[in-house]
Amino acid sequence: MCRVLGATEGGFLTARGYRAAKTRPPSARALSDELLGSEIARLHAENYSVYGVRKMHAAMRRAGWQIGRDQTGRIMRRLGLAGVRRSKKVFTTRPDPAAERPKDLVKRDFTAPAPRRLWVADVTYVRTWQGFAYVAFVTDAFSRKIVGWNVAGTLKADLLPLQALDMAAWHAGGDLTGLVHHADHGSNYLSVVYTDRIVELGAKPSTGTVGDSYDNALAEAVNGLYKTELIRLQGPWRTIEEVELATLEWVWWWNHRRLHGELDMRTPTEVEAAYYAHHNPPELATASLGNH
């Protein structure tokens, strides 16, 4: 075998080279990869196993590990770890031609100068053994924080999106004066009970175009990531209650742990905390005046 292959640079094919390779202590790189690999595997699993190289590298750096992006990718490939990929969008909007449609106040500009200036809302669905579970999210455009959500077995406005809106309003203190609430032309968002509630809270209703994901792009993105990072990875789902519990945990992770590339690898809560560190929220300012 050695005569056919000829001499090798490292002499690995010789008996002496083979014994040296088997008895040689692990290199510093191998030891480093072994240590970092276990931490990468742990962090990847803790984050729903959805992070690719870019976010996994950022997560490792945030955890205090000195590691390069290329090294992160190499170790992830060795461990068989990879990020998830999103699938094609399935439209679930049910338009109501007879409903009065508010104007589009957003014009595809999903940015806001502060929290509680622009909220976007949309509905998606999950197949379960019991039937469909419908999920409504309300997201703050400034920080991408999910401020309200609800899971129900129906699309009725008073049982699905209205409860998500009420959750968001409760966290905001019940006064949404000056806030723009943007949704699509789905009948549940154009219902009288829902639009009246928006106006009652002091917000301005806004709608995009039916079947046009660009006119509600941020809400569509949240729905897509929810399906990609949770629903497809952990299904099949047996009951609506099972979906509701899993959604509760995922929303907490999204707001407090998930790194968002659009937020410079920060979490929504970190973005809001940084804003309020320089701008006192209204309720704190009022309390401060009251103390004096």
C-alpha positions in Angstrom: 0.0 0.0 0.0 2.8 2.3 0.9 4.7 1.4 -2.4 1.6 2.2 -4.5 0.8 5.5 -2.7 4.4 6.6 -2.4 5.9 8.8 0.3 3.6 11.3 2.1 4.6 14.6 3.5 3.7 13.8 7.1 4.6 10.1 6.9 1.1 9.3 8.2 0.9 6.0 6.2 3.9 4.6 7.9 3.5 2.6 11.1 5.5 5.2 13.0 3.3 8.1 11.7 0.1 6.2 12.5 1.2 5.6 16.1 2.2 9.2 16.5 -1.1 10.4 15.2 -3.0 8.1 17.6 -1.0 9.1 20.7 -0.5 12.8 20.0 -2.4 14.9 22.5 -5.3 17.1 21.2 -4.3 20.4 19.7 -5.3 23.7 21.3 -7.7 24.3 18.4 -9.3 20.9 19.0 -9.7 21.6 22.7 -11.1 25.0 22.0 -13.6 23.6 19.5 -14.7 21.0 22.0 -15.4 23.5 24.7 -17.1 26.0 22.4 -19.1 23.3 20.6 -20.9 22.3 23.8 -21.8 25.9 24.5 -23.0 26.5 20.9 -25.1 23.4 21.1 -26.7 24.5 24.4 -27.4 28.1 23.2 -28.8 26.8 19.9 -31.2 24.5 21.7 -32.2 27.2 24.2 -33.2 29.4 21.3 -35.6 27.0 19.6 -32.8 25.7 17.4 -33.5 28.5 14.9 -30.3 30.5 14.9 -28.0 30.5 11.9 -24.3 31.4 12.0 -24.8 35.2 12.3 -27.1 35.1 15.3 -25.3 32.2 16.9 -22.1 34.2 16.7 -23.8 37.2 18.3 -25.3 35.0 21.0 -21.9 33.5 21.8 -20.3 37.0 22.0 -23.1 38.2 24.3 -22.5 35.2 26.5 -18.9 36.3 27.0 -17.1 33.9 24.6 -14.3 35.1 22.4 -15.1 33.4 19.1 -15.0 34.5 15.4 -17.9 34.2 13.0 -16.0 31.7 10.8 -15.1 29.6 13.8 -18.8 29.6 14.8 -19.8 28.4 11.4 -17.2 25.7 11.3 -18.2 24.3 14.7 -21.9 24.5 13.8 -21.3 22.5 10.6 -19.3 19.9 12.5 -22.2 19.6 15.0 -24.8 19.5 12.2 -26.5 22.7 13.5 -28.1 25.2 11.2 -30.7 28.0 11.2 -34.3 27.5 10.0 -35.6 28.6 6.6 -39.0 30.2 6.1 -41.6 28.7 3.8 -43.9 30.3 1.4 -46.7 32.5 2.7 -50.3 31.3 2.8 -52.9 34.1 2.8 -55.7 33.9 5.4 -57.2 37.3 5.0 -61.0 37.3 4.5 -62.1 40.7 3.1 -65.5 42.2 3.7 -66.4 44.2 0.6 -69.2 46.0 2.5 -67.1 47.2 5.4 -65.9 50.7 5.5 -62.1 50.8 5.1 -59.9 53.2 7.0 -57.1 54.9 5.0 -53.6 53.6 4.9 -51.7 55.9 7.3 -48.5 53.9 7.1 -47.6 53.7 3.4 -45.3 50.7 3.9 -43.1 52.7 6.3 -42.9 50.4 9.3 -40.6 52.6 11.4 -41.5 54.7 14.5 -39.6 57.3 16.5 -40.7 55.8 19.9 -42.7 53.0 21.5 -46.5 53.2 21.3 -46.5 55.2 18.1 -47.3 52.5 15.5 -48.7 49.0 16.2 -49.3 46.4 13.4 -51.7 43.5 13.7 -52.4 40.3 11.8 -53.9 36.9 12.2 -52.4 33.5 11.3 -53.5 29.9 11.8 -52.2 26.6 13.1 -53.6 23.1 12.2 -54.3 20.9 15.2 -56.0 17.6 15.7 -59.0 19.5 17.1 -59.2 21.8 14.1 -57.7 25.2 13.4 -56.2 27.4 16.1 -56.2 31.1 15.0 -53.5 33.4 16.5 -53.6 37.2 16.6 -50.5 39.3 17.2 -50.1 43.0 17.9 -46.5 44.2 17.4 -44.9 47.6 18.2 -43.0 48.8 15.1 -40.4 50.7 17.2 -39.0 47.7 19.1 -40.6 44.8 17.3 -42.0 43.8 20.6 -45.2 41.7 20.6 -47.4 43.8 22.9 -50.6 41.7 22.6 -51.6 38.3 21.4 -54.4 35.8 21.6 -55.2 32.2 20.5 -58.7 31.1 19.8 -60.7 28.5 17.8 -62.5 31.2 15.9 -61.8 34.3 13.7 -64.6 36.3 15.3 -63.4 39.8 16.1 -64.6 39.9 19.7 -63.0 36.6 20.5 -59.7 36.7 18.7 -58.1 40.1 17.6 -60.0 42.2 20.1 -58.6 40.3 23.1 -55.1 40.7 21.7 -55.7 44.5 21.3 -57.1 44.7 24.9 -53.9 43.0 26.2 -51.7 45.5 24.4 -53.8 48.4 25.6 -53.7 47.1 29.2 -49.9 47.0 29.1 -49.8 50.5 27.7 -52.0 51.9 30.5 -55.2 52.1 28.5 -54.5 55.3 26.7 -53.3 55.0 23.1 -53.7 58.7 22.1 -51.7 59.4 19.0 -51.0 55.8 18.2 -51.6 54.4 14.7 -53.1 50.9 14.6 -52.3 49.2 11.2 -53.9 46.0 9.9 -55.0 44.5 6.6 -58.5 44.4 5.2 -59.6 41.3 7.0 -63.2 41.3 8.1 -62.3 40.8 11.7 -60.1 43.9 11.7 -62.8 46.0 9.9 -65.6 44.9 12.2 -67.5 47.6 14.0 -66.6 46.2 17.5 -62.9 46.3 16.7 -62.7 49.7 15.0 -64.8 51.2 17.7 -62.5 49.9 20.3 -59.5 51.4 18.5 -61.1 54.8 18.5 -62.3 54.4 22.1 -58.6 53.9 23.1 -57.6 57.1 21.3 -55.7 55.4 18.5 -56.1 55.9 14.7 -57.1 52.9 12.6 -55.1 52.2 9.4 -55.4 49.4 6.8 -53.3 48.1 3.9 -54.4 46.2 0.8 -56.1 42.8 0.8 -53.6 40.1 -0.1 -50.7 42.5 -0.3 -48.1 41.4 2.3 -46.0 44.6 1.6 -48.7 46.8 3.0 -48.5 45.0 6.3 -45.0 43.7 6.0 -43.9 43.8 9.6 -47.0 41.9 10.9 -46.5 39.4 8.1 -42.9 38.9 9.1 -43.9 38.2 12.7 -46.4 35.6 11.5 -43.9 34.0 9.3 -41.2 33.7 12.0 -43.8 32.4 14.4 -44.7 29.6 12.0 -41.0 28.9 11.2 -39.5 29.1 14.6 -42.2 27.4 16.6 -45.1 25.8 14.8 -43.4 23.8 12.1 -40.5 22.8 14.4 -42.5 21.5 17.3 -45.6 20.1 15.6 -47.9 18.3 15.1 -50.2 20.0 17.5 -53.0 18.1 19.3 -55.1 20.8 20.9 -55.7 24.6 20.7 -54.7 24.8 24.4 -51.3 23.2 23.5 -50.8 25.9 20.9 -51.7 28.6 23.3 -49.2 27.4 26.0 -46.4 27.1 23.4 -47.2 30.6 22.0 -47.0 32.1 25.5 -43.5 30.7 25.9 -42.5 31.7 22.4 -43.7 35.3 22.8 -41.7 35.7 26.0 -38.6 34.4 24.2 -39.2 36.7 21.3 -39.5 39.8 23.6 -36.8 39.0 26.1 -34.2 36.6 24.6 -34.4 36.4 20.8 -31.7 38.5 19.0 -33.2 40.6 16.2 -30.9 41.5 13.3 -33.1 44.6 12.6 -32.3 45.7 16.1 -28.5 45.3 15.8 -28.7 41.9 17.6 -30.6 43.2 20.6 -33.9 42.1 22.1 -37.1 44.2 22.0 -37.0 44.8 25.7 -33.4 46.0 25.5 -34.4 48.5 22.8 -37.3 49.8 24.8 -35.2 50.0 28.0 -32.5 52.0 26.1 -35.1 54.4 24.8 -36.7 55.0 28.2 -33.2 55.4 29.8 -33.0 58.7 27.8 -36.8 59.5 27.7 -38.8 59.0 30.8 -42.1 57.2 30.0 -45.2 59.3 30.6 -46.4 57.3 33.6 -43.0 57.6 35.4 -42.9 61.3 34.7 -46.4 61.7 36.1 -45.5 59.7 39.2 -42.4 61.8 39.7 -44.5 65.0 39.6 -46.9 63.5 42.0 -44.2 62.8 44.5 -43.2 66.5 44.5 
